[in-house]
Structures are given as structure tokens and as C-alpha cells.
Amino acid sequence: MKLKFKFGILEFFIAFLLLLFLVDLSLNYHEELRREKAVFHNYFEHTSQSIYSEIIKFSAPADEIINISKHFFYSGQLNIHDYKALNNFFMPFMKTHPYITSINLGDEKGNGYLILRLGNLYKNRIKKWNMSGKVIWIYLNEIGEELKKELVTDDYDPRNRPWYLIAKDNSTINWSSPYVFRTTRDVGITASSNISFDKSTKIVIGLDIMLKDLSRFLFQINNTYKGANIKIISQDSKIIASSDKGFEEFLKKDDPTLLDLTAKRDELFYNAYNTYNKNKSPFIYINLNGENYHVSVKQMSLSSDYKMFLFISLPESTFLINYRHSAVKKSLIYLVILLIGGLIIIKRYLIPLRKLSVAISDYPVQSYQSLSFVERHDEVGIIANEFAKMAKDLDAKTNQLLLSENNYRLLFESNPLPFLIIDQETLQILKVNKAALRLYDASETQLSILSLNDLCYDNEKNITLRFDEVTKGILKHKKLDGSPVFVEVHSNSIIWHNKEAILMLCVDISQRLILEEQLLQAQNLQRIGILAGGIAHEFNNILAAILGYASLMELKMDLHDPQLKNVREIIKACQKAVNLVNEMLAFGRKQPLEIKKFNLNDMINDFLPTIKTVLNNQHLVETALSTTPLYVNADKNRLEHVLLNLALNAKDAMSGRGKITIITNKVLISQEHFPSLSDGYYALIQFSDNGAGMDEYTKKHIFDPFFTTKEVGKGTGLGLSVVYGIIKQHGGDISVESSIGSGATFFIYLPLVNN
């Protein structure tokens, strides 16, 4: 008689333990919640004050630099006309405070000085009052040494700039409204002050800070205070800065217009701003979409004419996480206590009774192991031990058969690696597993009528006749349809149904061999790139010295000096050498990039007229661009340089009226097939021509530096190596497919970004 439990003793006991646990949760929930809500109000006020203190530090360098500058000008240690002394004085401040974009000086006569940050380099703009419509630009390295000096046409006058106008009559520190900087064309604010102690002169210093740097500063603060959202909003409800990731992208160049705070763009801060304007409360409580938010408001008056407000929000759920951790911790402790007690009862009484009842109802099918002997002397122990003795002999034999069958299925039929069993005398295929069927793309019936020689090419037949020991090697086999497959073979002699046979493991390594060859080529190009980049850097230093001294000689020469022509030839030759160095640096991936986000299709469409001009309209250019926008983070000028190089090579390869085809698509890349790339979505550019094509040797070396198929003196051999370096510097990859007489197609892969 079979016993069927719908709700037995074991289920009842487990349900009872669960009920006790739920009752404990219910009794403790409201008390813990009340305590945590009282704590988080104090925490929010403390957090808001801490964030405000961090943000105020952003403007501290302006006070420090202006006050120190006043002292040095007053003591006569600095002079607005001595730009070298000014560089030595301001350079440490520029390095110490990376958010200072530039430092300006101007006086009442129109003399001006500027030091501007350009990454690791710097520039000086020197304006002299008697130079009408001209300024001097001086390029500096990171230690303040002059690299280049040039006189350019520019109507710059410091007396007309916002930072000068607001501070010329005021010795206190004044902050400007947001405006477009003349040098970088970015939107920013300036702290300025009149640092002259002589009322008859007006020497004004101005420190520029870009709003996108301020937003980046807020984002870094936000990483410290998880869950917080920070915004700086002007008195006319403009968003000046935000901790939102990527907000600085909204601060477009040449456009001083700031984003309006609207309900559609940011409903939480829009409601908080309106509430603050009504009741002026520094702490605001807002419920939005079922979530409770606490908002702190602090006024930041950088100047008497321009006020800003710091808004800091924290969701209530951020504070309640402590409650959840506490509740989970206590609940787990209580649950562990219940489980320990319950497990003792279950293991001691309930499980043995359940197993015994089920085993009796299913006997003799039930395995002996489930009725193992128990060392106890109560009724459960006596019944279990006696029943186990009765089933022992039957279960032992059954288990041996099951173990043998399971081992065979596990080791052969279910093995993910391809296995074949071959007759050692006739080489007839006796048995294969599922992995082998997939390898040779055949059914078991199709393989069973073949011999091992049918899977081998002629030069490798009968190679496996000698099997007196374990053998290993790489062979070229063929699938049932005749296509080749490279396999790594491991084999040994076995006995199969009383016959001598061969157990053969055949691992498909075709893709591995291809990837190894690609990886070897990429490593070779990388080593060459490192060498080329190092040489280019050293050569560039020498060129900089030659070009610098030649430029100084040119500046000091009279226009009628007979040696002026020779000096200019030296400068011209240096410029050509600089271009060659830049190409070597591009291949070595050491050239700085100006990364921006843009649609690749738009860039190609915009550059098509240039390509057609390069081709002299002698060749047809067709495009098939993806209907889906392909957004990439890249240097647009560098990618245009890639297309231009490919177009020039295609022009040389085509005779008569040829055709170039440019195709773009979105593709999913797997590192298994592209070892030099990460998994993810990429933009693919296919650049094809119907020219003469390339042989295998040319394809193998096409990206090597100084490799060229052109005549001597008609090419440097750096064009495609520069293309390779640019694509690699962008985290992408490039390959080529070509054959003689069939043209060539270049495949360019660039990582996609979210639009």
C-alpha cells in the first residue's frame, strides 16, 4: 500500500516554524521603522552641511591666488610687463588647482597677460598697449619653458572683457555671470579684483572657471555621498551646474545659454525651487512618484549682482537602508534559532519516518542507500535497520549496474569533447558521441559507414595505424561536406567488444589557429608601434629645438637679410619632419585625441565632398549608411584622416573610372572571434574599391610602417600604418580582405556608445 501525504507531520512542522517567523517580523516592523525615521532627519541635515562645505572649497583657490597676487604686486615683486616672472609665479597655482582654466591680467592702458591651460601644455597671450590689432602668443611646456612664439592679428583688449569691467573700481573679489570665454569658447564664470594699491592705476586679475568643470566637481562629490543629487541654480531658474553624469555635455561651446529648470527636465528640483521661492524654507519635503525626498537649499552669493542657490536632495529610501539591514539581521538571527531547533526535531524524528514510509511503499525499487543504518534504539531505528538489511543485497547489484551505465554516458556519450572509437585493423568507425557528430556535421548513420581515412586528406591517410602507445598531434580532417577542419588528436589503444580498437579525441582548433595568427600579427604591430612612438618622441624633441632656434633667428632678421631665405627653408623642412613625426606618433598611438560624441553616419556624409575632391571626380563614390544612428566617442579629425588615407590608396589602385563603396552597420562583437576587442556592440565601416587588389604578402604587411608598393620617392609607407594606429588608439580594430584583380575591402570596428 502506497502512502501519499498531502499535508503530513513534516509539512505541518515547517509551516509552524514559518508562522513563528512571520509573527516576529510583524511585531518588530513598526518599532524599528519609527526609530530609523527619527535618525535620518539628523543625518540629512549633517550631510547637506558637509556637501555645502565641500562645494565652497571650489571657490577657495580664487581667494588665495588673488590675495597673494595683491601682496606681490604691492611689494613690487611682480610687474604686468614681465611675463616670464608672471609665468614663474602663476604656474604653481595652475598645477595645484586643476579647475582654474586660465588667469588674466589687464591694466588701464590696455596691456594684457594670460596663462591658459591646454592639457599638459600652456599658452601665454601678451597684449601691449601700443600693439594695435596684434597680440603675441607664446607656447609653453609643463615646466614653463617657451616652445614657440608668434605674433598674430587680434583685436583683443582686456579693458573690454567682463572680468575687467566688473572689478576695475573694486578691490574686493567679484564673480561674473556666466559668459563665453574668448580663448576656449566654453561657458564659465570669472572671479576678478583690482589688485593695484595706486588709485591712478587699475591692474585687474581674473581667474576663469568653466561650468563644465564645476559640474564634474559636483559629480565627484556625489560619488562620496551615495544617493545625493546636487544642482546649482541661478536666481532666474537656470541650471548652472549639476552632479548628473554627463551634464557638462549640455554646456555647448560658443553658446552662453543655460538650461532652464523645467518640470519635464527635472520635476523634483522644479517643485523644490518653486516651494523655496514661496516659503524660503531651507529644508523641503517632497513626495514624487511614490518616493519621499528631502531637499536642502542654501544661497551662494558670489557677488552682489548675481545670486545662486545650492539644491541637495536625498531620497528617504537612502536613510531607511539601515532599517532594512537591521531588520534583516534580527530576522536572520531569529530564523537561525528556529532552524537549529527545527532541524534537530526534523533530523531526529520526522525525516526518518518520512523516508521509511516512502521506502516501504516503493520497495523493492527504492535504493538501499536511502535506508542507511542508524545508531539509535527506538522504534524508528529498529524498523529502519531491519528493513535496510532486507534490501541490501538487491540494492548492491542494482547500484553496480546504474553506476556502470552512468559512467559510460558521462564519460563518452555526454562528453562535450568529440570522441571516436575506431577499429584498429580496418580503421572503420565503430562508435561516436554527439560532440563528434557536431564536429563533422554528420549523423551517426553517415559516420558509421565511413573509415578514418575518409575523414583525412590524402597526405594524412593511414597516419594513425601505429597505436602501441598514447599519441598526440594536429591533423587536417574534412567534414562530411568536404570543408576542412584542423583537429588536435589524442588517441590510445583500447578493447571494444573483444576487439582491438582506437579511442580518439579530436578537438576542433581551427578557430584557435586563426586567432593565434591574428594575435601574433597584432603583437608584432604593437611592438613596432612602441618603437616608432619612442623614436618619434626623441626626434620631436630635436625638431622642437631646431624649429625654435630657427624661429628666433627669423624674428630677429631683417626682411632684406640674404640669409632669411635659408632660415625659412630650415623651418619649412622642420615642418615636414614634424608632419612625419605626427604620423609616426599616430601609428604608435601616442598622439593626443580630441574625443567627442557624434554620429558616424553624419561625419561620413559631411566628409564625402572632400573624398570626391581628392578623387578629382574621376571615380564614383557610393554609400549605404545604416538607418540607425551610430554614436561613437572619437576624434572626428582623426577618423576623417583615416577615410582620406583609404581614399588616396583606392585612387592609386584604380585605373579608368573606378568605384568606391562605403557601408556602415551596427554589429555585435565577441572576443572569441576578435581577441583584440571586448564583447559588445561596434560600428562597422566597410570601405571598398574595385582596384587592382593585393596579393597575400602585401595583405600581411599592409599596416607595417614604411611598407609601400609605390615607386621610390612617391610614398613614405606610413599612410595605412597611421590608419592602423588611429583605429587602435580609439579602442577599435581594422582588417582587410583582397585578392589580385578583385579590389580591396577594409573593415573598421569602433566601439558604440549610447545615444
Summary of the structure (lengths in Angstrom):
residues: 755
radius of gyration: 39.3
end to end distance: 68.2
largest distance: 123.2
contacts: 2199
relative contact order: 0.05
helix: 46%
strand: 24%
